[in-house]
Amino acid sequence: MTKEIEEKILSLKGKFPKVKTAILPAFHILYQESGYLDPEGMEKISELLEIPLMEVYEVASFYTYFPSEKTGKYIIRVCDNLSCLLSGAEKLIGYLEEKLKIKVGQMTPDGLFTLSTVECLGSCGTAPVMMVNEDYYENLTREKIDQILEKLSKK
């Protein structure tokens, strides 16, 4: 972790009435820096914010947005909640696994894609839905997935 990142995290201490509230913003800083929450980074957050390491880990385990391992350039999060499953998400997850030649929880060998599922993306009316990094893709079909993957592969 660079000195600049440490300073950004330290600056969070005075911004919130309770220092524990700074854990999520600190995660965002670490995530932007490294692409995941590595154990060393979480230890540093604990140290800088003077919060017990267990509390930092508790927050990290609750939020699936922050991966704990290195991920691909594009993190594909497919909603597997009931609305999406009833709209065909399970078949689309299988299609993504086949297309990317990986299973949920894995990263493609070229480091481009990581495939995961999430409990809910809050877009039940446009199911099935997935999120790639910060972008939502709704009313998914195999054809739409092909177009999305092709576009992302060219970036």
KOLZAKOL-417003 format. One record per residue (C-alpha): residue in one letter; x, y, z. Coordinates in pm, 1 decimal, decimal comma. Example, Ala and Ser with C-alpha at 12.3 -4.5 7.8 and 13.67 -1.06 7.14 Angstrom:
BEGIN
ATOM  rest        c1        c2        c3
ATOM     a    1230,0    -450,0     780,0
ATOM     s    1367,0    -106,0     714,0
end
This chain:
BEGIN
ATOM  rest        c1        c2        c3
ATOM     m       0,0       0,0       0,0
ATOM     t     142,5     336,4     -99,8
ATOM     k     184,6     630,3     137,0
ATOM     e     -78,3     818,2     -64,3
ATOM     i    -334,1     539,6      -8,3
ATOM     e    -247,5     526,4     362,2
ATOM     e    -303,0     902,4     387,6
ATOM     k    -639,7     875,6     211,7
ATOM     i    -749,6     605,7     455,2
ATOM     l    -619,0     801,4     755,7
ATOM     s    -811,2    1108,1     637,5
ATOM     l   -1134,5     909,2     679,7
ATOM     k   -1091,9     889,7    1058,1
ATOM     g   -1223,0    1239,7    1125,8
ATOM     k   -1499,9    1237,9     866,1
ATOM     f   -1745,0    1013,3    1050,7
ATOM     p   -1897,7    1025,8    1399,4
ATOM     k   -1793,1     662,2    1452,8
ATOM     v   -1465,5     542,5    1305,8
ATOM     k   -1619,4     203,7    1212,0
ATOM     t   -1821,4     390,5     951,6
ATOM     a   -1495,3     454,9     766,7
ATOM     i   -1441,8      85,2     691,2
ATOM     l   -1647,9      84,0     368,9
ATOM     p   -1490,8     400,8     227,2
ATOM     a   -1149,9     252,1     312,9
ATOM     f   -1247,2     -64,1     125,2
ATOM     h   -1332,4     146,0    -178,9
ATOM     i    -990,3     309,6    -165,8
ATOM     l    -812,0     -25,5    -132,6
ATOM     y   -1028,0    -182,7    -403,3
ATOM     q    -952,2      98,5    -648,0
ATOM     e    -582,3      55,0    -575,1
ATOM     s    -547,3    -322,9    -598,4
ATOM     g    -871,8    -459,5    -743,6
ATOM     y    -947,3    -671,9    -437,8
ATOM     l    -927,9    -674,8     -58,2
ATOM     d    -604,3    -854,1      16,9
ATOM     p    -526,6    -963,3     374,6
ATOM     e    -234,4    -720,4     403,4
ATOM     g    -455,2    -431,7     293,6
ATOM     m    -725,2    -519,6     545,3
ATOM     e    -462,0    -544,1     820,5
ATOM     k    -339,1    -199,2     723,9
ATOM     i    -695,5     -61,1     732,1
ATOM     s    -736,7    -209,8    1079,5
ATOM     e    -411,0     -52,4    1192,9
ATOM     l    -472,4     290,4    1037,2
ATOM     l    -831,0     321,0    1160,1
ATOM     e    -749,8     157,3    1494,6
ATOM     i   -1030,0     -93,9    1452,6
ATOM     p    -992,5    -460,7    1550,9
ATOM     l    -898,8    -672,9    1249,4
ATOM     m   -1193,5    -906,4    1314,7
ATOM     e   -1436,0    -617,6    1266,3
ATOM     v   -1272,1    -528,8     935,2
ATOM     y   -1302,7    -893,1     823,7
ATOM     e   -1666,9    -904,7     935,5
ATOM     v   -1753,1    -612,2     709,2
ATOM     a   -1553,1    -760,8     420,8
ATOM     s   -1733,2   -1095,3     448,4
ATOM     f   -2074,1    -926,8     438,9
ATOM     y   -2026,8    -727,8     117,5
ATOM     t   -1985,7    -941,4    -193,7
ATOM     y   -1895,1    -632,1    -395,9
ATOM     f   -1539,8    -647,8    -263,5
ATOM     p   -1360,6    -963,5    -378,2
ATOM     s   -1098,1   -1111,8    -147,8
ATOM     e    -886,9   -1251,7    -429,8
ATOM     k    -739,4   -1109,4    -746,3
ATOM     t   -1002,8   -1075,8   -1017,1
ATOM     g   -1019,4   -1024,1   -1388,5
ATOM     k   -1035,8    -684,8   -1553,2
ATOM     y   -1411,8    -736,9   -1581,0
ATOM     i   -1608,0    -884,2   -1292,3
ATOM     i   -1931,5   -1035,5   -1416,9
ATOM     r   -2189,6   -1059,0   -1137,8
ATOM     v   -2503,2   -1247,8   -1237,7
ATOM     c   -2809,2   -1217,2   -1017,0
ATOM     d   -2929,0   -1557,1    -901,3
ATOM     n   -3222,6   -1442,7    -692,7
ATOM     l   -3569,6   -1589,1    -753,6
ATOM     s   -3689,1   -1332,0   -1010,8
ATOM     c   -3378,6   -1378,9   -1223,6
ATOM     l   -3381,9   -1757,5   -1185,4
ATOM     l   -3745,0   -1771,1   -1297,6
ATOM     s   -3647,8   -1557,7   -1598,1
ATOM     g   -3367,4   -1788,5   -1708,5
ATOM     a   -3060,6   -1675,3   -1513,0
ATOM     e   -2954,4   -2032,9   -1436,5
ATOM     k   -2929,5   -2114,9   -1807,3
ATOM     l   -2743,0   -1790,1   -1872,6
ATOM     i   -2495,2   -1865,6   -1593,3
ATOM     g   -2434,7   -2203,4   -1757,2
ATOM     y   -2395,2   -2031,1   -2092,1
ATOM     l   -2139,5   -1786,6   -1948,0
ATOM     e   -1946,3   -2075,4   -1791,9
ATOM     e   -1943,3   -2253,4   -2128,3
ATOM     k   -1855,7   -1940,7   -2325,1
ATOM     l   -1577,3   -1827,2   -2090,1
ATOM     k   -1460,0   -2184,0   -2019,1
ATOM     i   -1463,2   -2121,4   -1642,7
ATOM     k   -1694,0   -2192,2   -1349,4
ATOM     v   -1856,7   -1940,2   -1116,6
ATOM     g   -1587,2   -1806,3    -885,2
ATOM     q   -1308,4   -1841,0   -1139,6
ATOM     m   -1111,0   -1604,5   -1360,4
ATOM     t   -1031,8   -1664,2   -1726,7
ATOM     p    -666,7   -1758,8   -1791,8
ATOM     d    -608,5   -1430,0   -1975,4
ATOM     g    -718,7   -1234,0   -1666,0
ATOM     l    -998,8   -1061,7   -1855,0
ATOM     f   -1313,1   -1198,2   -1684,8
ATOM     t   -1415,5   -1321,1   -1340,8
ATOM     l   -1757,8   -1484,5   -1314,2
ATOM     s   -1962,9   -1467,8    -995,4
ATOM     t   -2321,1   -1477,5    -878,9
ATOM     v   -2486,9   -1237,5    -637,2
ATOM     e   -2803,1   -1262,6    -435,4
ATOM     c   -2975,3    -957,7    -583,2
ATOM     l   -2896,0    -666,6    -811,4
ATOM     g   -3227,4    -491,9    -746,6
ATOM     s   -3354,4    -509,4   -1101,6
ATOM     c   -3627,0    -774,5   -1075,7
ATOM     g   -3848,1    -608,2   -1335,8
ATOM     t   -3577,2    -646,1   -1601,3
ATOM     a   -3459,9    -996,7   -1512,7
ATOM     p   -3236,3   -1171,0   -1586,4
ATOM     v   -2969,9    -915,9   -1507,1
ATOM     m   -2594,8    -898,7   -1459,3
ATOM     m   -2347,3    -633,5   -1361,9
ATOM     v   -2006,7    -601,3   -1525,0
ATOM     n   -1789,1    -386,0   -1302,2
ATOM     e   -2019,2     -83,0   -1257,8
ATOM     d   -2251,3    -136,6   -1557,2
ATOM     y   -2588,6    -312,6   -1550,5
ATOM     y   -2712,2    -532,4   -1834,2
ATOM     e   -3079,1    -624,9   -1822,3
ATOM     n   -3327,8    -847,8   -2005,2
ATOM     l   -3037,0   -1075,4   -2090,4
ATOM     t   -3034,2   -1331,4   -2366,6
ATOM     r   -2752,6   -1541,5   -2508,6
ATOM     e   -2727,5   -1298,0   -2798,2
ATOM     k   -2693,1    -997,6   -2565,7
ATOM     i   -2426,8   -1180,5   -2365,2
ATOM     d   -2234,2   -1255,2   -2685,0
ATOM     q   -2245,3    -886,5   -2782,5
ATOM     i   -2137,3    -771,8   -2436,0
ATOM     l   -1846,0   -1016,4   -2417,0
ATOM     e   -1731,8    -930,8   -2767,9
ATOM     k   -1737,4    -558,3   -2692,1
ATOM     l   -1548,7    -601,0   -2363,9
ATOM     s   -1290,4    -832,2   -2522,6
ATOM     k   -1195,1    -553,9   -2765,2
ATOM     k   -1134,8    -287,4   -2495,7
end
